[in-house]
Amino acid sequence: MSEIFHLTHNNGTWSEYDSAPAGSDVAIAAAAGMGGTAYGVKFDADIGTASAAFFTSPAISGSATYFRFGFYLNKNTIAAAANNILLGSFADIEAGGNDVIAFNIRRTLGNIKLEVDIEAGVAFLDGDTLSAGELKIEFVMQKESAPAANDGIATLYINNVLKDQVLLLDNGAMFTNMASGSNLTLRKDEIIATTGNIYVDEIILRDDNTPIFSTGFTLAGMTKPCDVDADGDFLYIAVLQSGTPILIKLATALNADGTIVFNPGAGTDIGVQCGRFDADMVWVAGDFDGTNTVEKSEDAGTSFTVKDDGTFTAVSAFIIGPDSDERVLIFDTAGAIEETIDDGVSWSQKESGLGYDCHAMDRLDINVEEVIFGNDSGATHVVDYSVNTGQDLEDYTLTLPVTQDVTGVIVN
């Protein structure tokens, strides 16, 4: 799975980008009436005119669980005689006779916004008011986990910032349509007098979860940013991309680019820890789309399963093992300490309502009941020790010159 469609333009003439795979047979028709400029192909806002360009794209992979579509957009000042009117449908992807995605410029209450219609109006995303200058538009569709599971996700990014998202989609048909072949249409079709222009340039379609536009990564608040699997073959890195959590997997040999193996589409925090005994075991915890906080992969990141019981707030610290890859101890932002010893089938609450945050924990190999906690600087005890997995906490900061957050602890 990879980039399958990448077009650029030069003075109104579209051409396939060099990185597109050989033999993709992209058929390009002339964009009649669309002038080429330094900003891209221009959609003139004159009333009563219409023009379109059509491109035939290779199909996405039939096994794809994601597709990503992106392009550059630049708009001049646009004005219209009334509110809530369609200024122009400048791009849509059609397959199997249905509009899988349609991107429209709308004027709503005096503001110009980007609207994305999904599968003939099943759902839409409405981004923020479009700013001036060149914008990077990226749309991501994540397939539902099984037919009629209704857990598909559609996400809209503008300049690498999450702008809108629709959850609980029944979107399997979209992937079937895209896998049967697709056509991209750039179309100008105003319905009321307008002024100003829209420009579109560099159109990309991918059938994997690799971001289209380059974006920087930042560390999450969790103090478990990376880990190596039990065999030492793969490194897992937990970061925030455009403010949302993802997990990147790459070979420790560094002989290939890393891939995103966990992307909940929303959330605020993430940490990762690999199993000690099974190289395919990978745990993540944090805050994922507001509905789950602990997930586990048993196939080296190919898939993840929710393991929390649905009652936890965001996890701020956790530890796996050390005696079993099915033992997990967590501390959540509500001040609760919870443990599972049976792979998340059941959880036992050790403490609750502590009123502060924990940033790090460690436990003794020869006696897993002995745990040390490194807490927030505002906690009653900045460092706590417990002989019974957190049910009783003993202040260990009495003789330590600690006045800031404790972000790392080690029990030897």
C-alpha positions in Angstrom: 0.0 0.0 0.0 1.4 3.4 -0.9 0.9 6.6 -2.8 -1.1 5.7 -5.9 -2.1 9.0 -7.4 -0.1 12.3 -7.4 -0.7 15.1 -9.9 0.9 18.5 -10.3 0.3 21.2 -12.8 2.3 23.6 -14.9 0.4 26.6 -16.4 -2.9 24.7 -16.4 -1.5 21.4 -17.7 -1.7 18.5 -15.3 0.9 15.7 -15.2 1.6 12.6 -13.2 4.2 13.1 -10.5 7.4 11.1 -10.9 6.9 9.2 -7.6 3.7 7.6 -8.8 4.1 3.9 -9.5 4.9 2.9 -13.1 2.0 1.6 -15.1 -0.7 3.4 -13.2 -2.2 4.7 -16.5 -3.5 8.0 -15.2 -5.6 9.5 -18.0 -5.6 13.3 -17.9 -8.1 15.5 -19.7 -7.6 19.1 -20.4 -8.9 21.5 -17.8 -10.9 23.6 -20.2 -11.4 27.2 -19.1 -9.2 26.8 -16.0 -6.2 29.1 -16.2 -2.9 28.1 -14.7 -1.2 30.5 -12.3 1.5 30.5 -9.7 -1.1 29.4 -7.2 -2.5 26.5 -9.1 -5.3 25.9 -11.5 -7.7 28.8 -11.2 -11.5 28.5 -10.7 -12.8 31.8 -11.9 -15.8 33.0 -9.8 -17.8 34.4 -12.8 -21.5 33.5 -12.7 -22.8 31.4 -15.6 -19.6 29.7 -16.5 -18.7 26.1 -15.8 -15.6 24.0 -16.4 -14.2 20.7 -15.3 -11.1 18.4 -15.5 -11.3 14.7 -15.2 -8.7 12.2 -14.1 -8.8 8.4 -13.9 -7.0 7.2 -10.8 -5.7 3.7 -10.1 -7.8 1.8 -7.6 -6.9 1.7 -4.0 -5.9 -1.7 -2.5 -8.8 -4.0 -1.8 -7.3 -4.7 1.6 -6.8 -1.1 2.5 -8.1 0.1 5.9 -7.3 3.7 5.2 -7.2 6.1 2.3 -5.9 9.7 2.4 -6.6 12.4 -0.1 -4.8 15.8 -0.1 -4.3 18.9 -2.1 -3.1 22.5 -1.9 -5.8 25.1 -1.9 -5.5 28.9 -2.2 -8.4 31.3 -2.2 -8.7 35.0 -2.9 -11.3 37.1 -1.2 -14.7 35.7 -2.2 -18.0 37.6 -1.9 -21.6 36.6 -2.7 -25.0 38.1 -2.7 -26.4 35.9 0.1 -25.5 33.4 2.8 -25.5 29.6 2.9 -24.8 29.2 -0.8 -22.6 26.8 -2.7 -19.8 28.7 -4.4 -18.3 25.8 -6.2 -17.7 22.0 -6.0 -14.0 22.0 -6.9 -13.1 18.3 -6.3 -14.8 15.0 -5.9 -13.8 11.4 -6.2 -16.4 9.2 -7.9 -16.4 5.4 -7.9 -19.1 2.8 -8.5 -21.5 5.6 -9.5 -21.4 7.3 -6.1 -19.7 10.4 -4.9 -17.3 9.0 -2.3 -15.9 12.4 -1.4 -17.0 15.9 -2.5 -15.1 19.0 -1.5 -17.2 22.2 -1.6 -16.5 25.8 -0.9 -19.4 27.3 1.0 -20.2 30.8 2.2 -21.9 30.6 5.6 -22.8 33.7 7.6 -20.2 35.7 5.8 -17.4 33.2 6.2 -15.9 30.9 3.5 -15.6 27.3 4.8 -14.5 24.0 3.3 -17.3 21.4 3.5 -16.6 17.7 2.8 -19.6 15.5 1.9 -19.1 11.8 2.3 -20.8 9.1 0.2 -23.6 11.1 -1.3 -24.3 13.1 1.9 -24.2 10.3 4.5 -22.1 12.6 6.7 -20.0 15.8 6.3 -17.2 17.6 7.9 -17.2 21.4 8.2 -13.8 22.9 8.8 -12.9 26.2 10.3 -13.2 29.4 8.3 -10.6 29.2 5.5 -7.7 31.6 6.1 -5.9 33.5 3.3 -2.8 32.0 1.6 -1.9 28.5 0.6 -3.6 25.8 2.6 -2.8 22.1 2.9 -6.1 20.1 2.9 -6.0 16.5 4.0 -8.9 14.1 4.3 -8.5 10.7 6.0 -10.9 7.8 6.0 -10.5 4.9 8.4 -12.5 1.8 7.5 -14.9 0.2 9.9 -13.5 -2.9 11.6 -16.1 -5.3 10.2 -19.2 -5.0 8.0 -21.9 -2.9 9.8 -19.6 -2.4 12.8 -20.3 1.3 12.4 -16.9 2.4 13.8 -15.4 4.0 10.7 -13.8 7.4 11.1 -13.5 10.4 8.7 -11.1 13.2 9.6 -10.3 16.6 8.1 -7.0 18.4 8.6 -6.1 21.9 7.4 -2.4 22.8 7.5 -1.8 19.6 9.5 -4.2 20.7 12.3 -7.2 18.5 13.1 -10.3 20.5 12.2 -13.3 18.1 12.2 -14.1 14.5 12.6 -17.0 12.1 12.1 -17.1 8.9 14.1 -19.3 5.8 14.0 -19.5 5.6 10.2 -20.7 2.6 8.2 -18.2 3.2 5.5 -17.3 -0.2 4.1 -19.0 0.5 0.8 -16.7 3.5 0.3 -13.6 1.3 0.3 -15.3 -1.2 -2.0 -16.1 1.7 -4.4 -12.6 3.1 -4.2 -11.1 -0.4 -4.8 -13.2 -0.7 -8.0 -11.5 2.3 -9.6 -12.1 6.0 -9.2 -12.3 9.3 -11.1 -11.3 12.7 -9.8 -13.3 15.7 -11.0 -12.3 19.3 -10.6 -15.5 21.2 -11.3 -16.7 24.8 -11.2 -20.4 25.3 -10.9 -21.6 28.5 -9.2 -25.3 29.1 -8.6 -25.2 32.8 -7.7 -23.0 35.8 -8.6 -19.7 35.8 -6.8 -16.3 37.5 -7.0 -12.9 36.1 -6.2 -11.0 33.0 -7.3 -10.1 29.6 -6.0 -6.9 27.7 -6.9 -6.1 24.0 -6.5 -2.7 22.4 -7.0 -0.9 19.1 -6.3 -3.4 16.3 -5.7 -2.4 13.2 -3.9 -4.2 9.9 -3.0 -2.8 7.2 -0.8 -4.2 3.9 0.3 -2.3 3.7 3.6 -2.1 5.7 6.8 1.1 7.7 5.9 0.5 11.4 6.2 0.5 13.2 2.9 2.0 16.5 4.0 5.1 16.6 6.1 4.4 17.4 9.7 6.5 17.6 12.9 6.1 15.3 15.8 6.0 16.3 19.5 6.4 14.2 22.6 3.2 13.4 24.5 2.9 14.1 28.2 3.3 10.4 29.0 6.8 9.5 30.2 6.8 6.2 28.1 7.7 7.6 24.7 9.3 4.5 23.2 10.2 0.8 23.8 11.8 -2.1 22.0 10.1 -5.5 21.5 11.3 -8.5 23.4 13.4 -9.8 20.4 15.0 -6.4 19.8 13.8 -6.3 16.2 11.4 -3.3 16.3 11.2 0.1 18.0 7.9 1.6 18.9 7.7 5.4 19.3 4.7 7.2 20.8 4.2 10.8 19.8 1.7 13.5 19.0 1.1 14.3 15.3 -0.7 17.6 14.8 -1.8 17.3 18.5 -3.3 13.8 18.3 -1.6 10.5 19.4 0.0 8.0 17.1 2.4 5.0 17.4 5.2 4.6 14.9 6.9 1.2 14.4 10.3 0.9 12.7 13.0 -1.7 12.5 15.9 -1.3 14.9 18.2 -2.0 12.0 16.9 1.3 10.6 16.8 -0.2 7.1 13.3 1.1 6.3 11.0 4.1 7.0 8.8 3.8 10.0 5.0 3.2 9.7 2.1 4.4 11.8 0.6 1.3 13.4 -1.8 3.0 15.9 -3.8 6.1 15.1 -7.1 6.6 17.0 -7.8 9.8 15.1 -8.2 11.9 18.3 -7.0 12.1 21.8 -4.4 14.0 23.9 -1.8 11.6 25.2 0.0 8.3 24.5 2.7 6.0 25.9 3.9 2.6 24.9 5.4 -0.5 26.5 6.3 -3.8 24.9 5.8 -7.2 26.5 8.8 -8.7 28.3 8.1 -12.3 27.2 6.3 -12.1 23.8 7.7 -9.9 21.1 4.3 -9.4 19.5 2.8 -7.9 22.6 2.6 -4.1 22.5 0.6 -2.0 25.0 -0.4 1.7 24.6 -2.1 3.9 27.2 -3.1 7.5 27.4 -6.2 9.2 26.0 -7.6 7.9 22.7 -10.6 9.7 21.2 -12.3 10.1 24.6 -13.7 6.6 24.7 -10.7 4.4 25.7 -7.4 4.7 27.5 -5.7 1.3 27.4 -5.2 -0.8 24.2 -3.1 -3.9 23.4 -1.7 -5.5 20.2 -0.9 -9.2 20.1 0.4 -9.1 16.5 3.2 -6.6 16.7 1.1 -3.6 16.0 -1.1 -4.9 13.1 -4.2 -4.5 15.2 -5.2 -3.2 18.6 -7.9 -4.2 21.1 -9.4 -2.0 23.9 -8.5 -3.4 27.3 -9.8 -0.8 29.8 -13.2 -1.2 31.3 -14.6 2.1 30.0 -14.5 3.9 33.3 -10.9 5.3 33.4 -10.1 8.9 32.7 -6.9 9.6 30.7 -4.0 7.4 31.8 -1.0 9.4 33.0 1.3 6.5 34.0 1.3 2.8 33.6 3.6 -0.3 33.7 3.4 -3.8 32.3 4.5 -6.9 34.1 7.2 -7.5 35.3 6.1 -11.1 35.9 3.5 -11.3 33.1 2.7 -9.5 29.9 -1.0 -9.6 31.0 -0.4 -7.6 34.2 -0.9 -3.9 33.9 -0.9 -1.2 36.6 -2.3 2.2 35.7 -2.8 5.6 37.3 -5.4 7.9 35.7 -5.9 11.6 35.8 -8.8 11.2 38.3 -6.3 9.9 40.8 -7.3 6.2 40.6 -4.9 3.3 40.7 -6.2 0.2 38.8 -4.6 -3.1 38.0 -5.4 -6.1 35.8 -3.7 -9.4 36.1 -5.8 -11.2 33.4 -5.1 -9.1 30.3 -7.8 -6.6 31.0 -10.7 -9.1 31.5 -11.1 -7.6 35.0 -9.6 -4.6 36.8 -9.1 -4.1 40.5 -9.1 -0.6 42.0 -6.4 0.0 44.5 -7.0 3.7 45.2 -9.3 6.4 43.9 -9.8 10.1 44.2 -6.2 10.9 45.2 -6.6 14.4 43.8 -3.3 14.6 41.9 -1.5 13.2 38.9 1.2 10.5 38.7 3.9 10.7 36.0 5.9 7.6 36.6 5.9 4.3 38.4 8.1 1.2 38.8 7.7 -2.1 40.7 10.1 -4.7 42.1 10.7 -7.8 40.1 11.0 -10.1 43.0 7.8 -8.8 44.7 5.4 -7.1 42.3 3.3 -5.7 45.2 6.1 -3.2 45.9 5.6 -0.1 43.8 7.0 3.4 43.8 5.2 6.3 42.3 6.6 9.6 41.0 3.9 12.3 41.3 3.0 15.8 40.3 4.6 18.6 42.3 1.2 19.5 43.7 0.7 16.1 45.2 0.7 15.6 49.0 3.6 13.2 48.5 5.8 13.8 45.5 7.3 10.3 45.8 5.2 7.5 47.2 6.0 3.9 48.1 3.6 1.0 48.5 4.0 -2.6 49.7 0.5 -3.6 48.4 0.2 -2.2 44.8 -0.9 1.3 45.9 -3.6 0.5 48.4 -1.4 2.1 51.1 0.9 4.9 50.2 4.0 5.9 52.3 5.6 9.3 51.8 9.2 8.8 50.5 9.9 12.5 49.9 10.5 13.5 53.5 14.3 13.5 53.1 14.4 14.3 49.3 15.0 17.8 47.9 12.2 17.4 45.4 10.0 20.4 44.6 9.1 19.7 40.9 7.2 17.0 39.0 8.8 13.6 39.3 8.9 12.1 35.8 11.0 9.0 36.4 11.5 6.4 39.1 13.4 3.2 39.4 13.1 0.3 41.9 16.2 -1.9 42.1 
